[in-house]
Amino acid sequence: MRESVEALPMRGNALRRAVAGALPKLRAVTEPQSAVPRAPGKWSPREVMGHLIDSASNNHQRFVRAQFQEDLVFPGYVQDEWVRHQNYREEPWADLVELWRLYNLHLARVMDEIPEELWRRETRKHTFDEILMVAVPAGQPATLEHLRRDYVAHLQHHVEQIPGPVS
């Protein structure tokens, strides 16, 4: 039987805090500012936000699948192609921010529902050397907690790339 929710650490809280902390900055970016790439060949804020939505989508599946498979082997995805084919540069900024916010709040809830023993379960069979921003070397023990921490760090890394509003 599962422990009460109150007795478990709320694994989604770090994600909730990251989202809440980013929202004032993101909501202050104007529609025209959101369309301007940081530099030639770089993503615009809209495309960065689209990438973060794609990341949420892919990691959502990983967190769910990890609960009923023995390993932590998950496919990667071609990030630039995903962003390009979905044409995020034409999507309204406010819509992207709201989708990102809601998707991540859902993902935080999913994290809260994962039993504690699954967060700590170690496996040497994983793809965290390929799919994480801070890789776990192949053959080294990895846990679902590695994925959670990396996901939040990745989100924060990309939010920091979005320029704040111009006064």
C-alpha positions as a printed Julia matrix, in Angstrom:
167×3 Matrix{Float64}:
  0.0    0.0     0.0
  1.24   3.47   -0.88
  2.12   5.96    1.87
 -0.1    8.98    2.26
  0.73  11.88   -0.03
  1.58  14.01    3.02
  4.34  11.58    4.03
  6.04  11.64    0.64
  8.31  14.37   -0.68
  6.49  16.34   -3.34
  8.88  15.66   -6.21
  7.06  18.13   -8.44
  7.67  21.08   -6.12
 11.01  22.04   -7.67
  9.31  22.14  -11.06
  6.42  24.19   -9.68
  8.89  26.68   -8.18
 10.84  26.92  -11.45
  7.67  27.62  -13.41
  6.39  30.17  -10.89
  9.77  31.9   -10.83
  9.94  32.16  -14.61
  6.4   33.39  -15.24
  6.86  37.1   -14.38
  9.79  37.36  -16.8
  8.05  35.38  -19.53
  4.78  37.28  -19.24
  6.63  40.61  -19.48
  8.14  39.71  -22.88
  6.18  41.42  -25.64
  4.9   39.73  -28.77
  7.47  41.55  -30.99
 10.33  40.75  -28.58
  9.38  37.08  -28.58
  9.96  36.86  -32.34
 13.58  38.1   -32.32
 16.35  35.45  -32.23
 19.12  36.02  -29.66
 21.69  35.95  -32.46
 21.91  34.81  -36.08
 21.22  31.09  -36.28
 19.8   30.96  -32.73
 16.23  30.34  -31.66
 13.83  33.18  -30.93
 12.14  33.18  -27.5
  9.1   31.62  -29.19
 11.25  28.78  -30.5
 12.94  28.33  -27.11
  9.51  28.12  -25.51
  8.44  25.62  -28.2
 11.52  23.54  -27.43
 10.58  23.58  -23.74
  7.08  22.37  -24.64
  8.62  19.57  -26.71
 10.88  18.73  -23.77
  7.86  18.58  -21.46
  6.09  16.3   -23.93
  9.0   13.91  -24.3
  9.79  13.86  -20.6
  6.14  13.37  -19.69
  6.29  10.06  -21.52
  9.56   9.15  -19.83
  8.2    9.76  -16.33
  5.09   7.71  -17.06
  6.93   4.85  -18.83
  9.53   4.61  -16.05
  6.77   3.42  -13.74
  6.09   0.23  -15.69
  9.41  -0.68  -17.26
 12.48  -2.04  -15.51
 15.05   0.15  -17.25
 15.43   3.85  -18.01
 15.9    3.48  -21.75
 14.04   6.2   -23.65
 14.29   7.56  -27.17
 15.75  10.95  -27.83
 14.41  13.42  -30.36
 15.88  15.75  -32.97
 15.24  19.04  -31.21
 15.91  21.46  -34.06
 13.67  19.47  -36.38
 10.85  19.38  -33.84
 11.05  23.16  -33.42
 11.25  23.79  -37.16
  8.44  21.44  -38.18
  6.04  22.87  -35.61
  6.8   26.43  -36.73
  6.83  27.86  -33.23
  8.13  31.16  -34.6
  4.6   31.89  -35.85
  2.78  30.86  -32.66
  1.51  33.66  -30.39
  3.84  34.18  -27.42
  1.1   34.22  -24.78
 -0.28  30.9   -26.07
  3.15  29.27  -25.88
  3.76  30.53  -22.35
  0.36  29.3   -21.16
  0.75  25.88  -22.78
  4.24  25.57  -21.24
  2.89  26.6   -17.81
 -0.03  24.18  -17.84
  1.98  21.27  -19.25
  4.62  21.67  -16.57
  2.05  21.91  -13.78
  0.59  18.65  -15.07
  4.06  17.11  -15.2
  4.68  18.23  -11.6
  1.5   16.42  -10.58
  2.67  13.31  -12.44
  5.96  13.5   -10.53
  4.07  13.71   -7.23
  2.2   10.49   -8.06
  5.32   8.38   -8.66
  5.98   6.09   -5.69
  9.09   6.91   -3.67
 10.72   3.54   -4.31
 10.71   4.2    -8.07
 12.62   7.47   -7.63
 15.43   5.6    -5.88
 15.47   2.39   -7.95
 18.87   2.11   -9.65
 19.58   0.63  -13.05
 22.65   0.48  -15.23
 20.46   0.09  -18.31
 19.6    3.65  -19.33
 20.06   6.22  -22.08
 20.95   9.07  -19.73
 24.34   9.34  -21.41
 22.47  10.38  -24.58
 19.35  12.27  -23.49
 20.26  14.25  -20.38
 21.84  17.7   -20.32
 24.05  16.49  -17.44
 24.79  12.98  -18.65
 25.08   9.86  -16.52
 27.79   7.76  -18.2
 26.65   4.54  -19.87
 26.84   1.6   -17.51
 26.84   3.78  -14.38
 23.89   3.49  -12.01
 21.06   5.92  -12.74
 17.71   6.67  -11.14
 14.55   8.43  -12.11
 15.68  11.2    -9.77
 18.5   11.95  -12.26
 15.87  12.56  -14.92
 13.79  14.81  -12.66
 16.73  17.0   -11.64
 17.99  17.23  -15.19
 14.56  18.18  -16.49
 14.22  21.09  -14.07
 17.81  22.26  -14.71
 17.23  22.08  -18.47
 14.04  24.13  -18.16
 15.83  26.78  -16.07
 18.79  26.85  -18.48
 16.55  27.66  -21.44
 14.39  30.16  -19.56
 17.6   32.05  -18.76
 18.34  32.24  -22.51
 15.15  34.23  -23.09
 15.95  37.93  -22.86
 13.94  39.86  -20.31
 11.63  42.64  -21.45
 13.27  45.73  -22.91
 12.41  48.88  -20.98
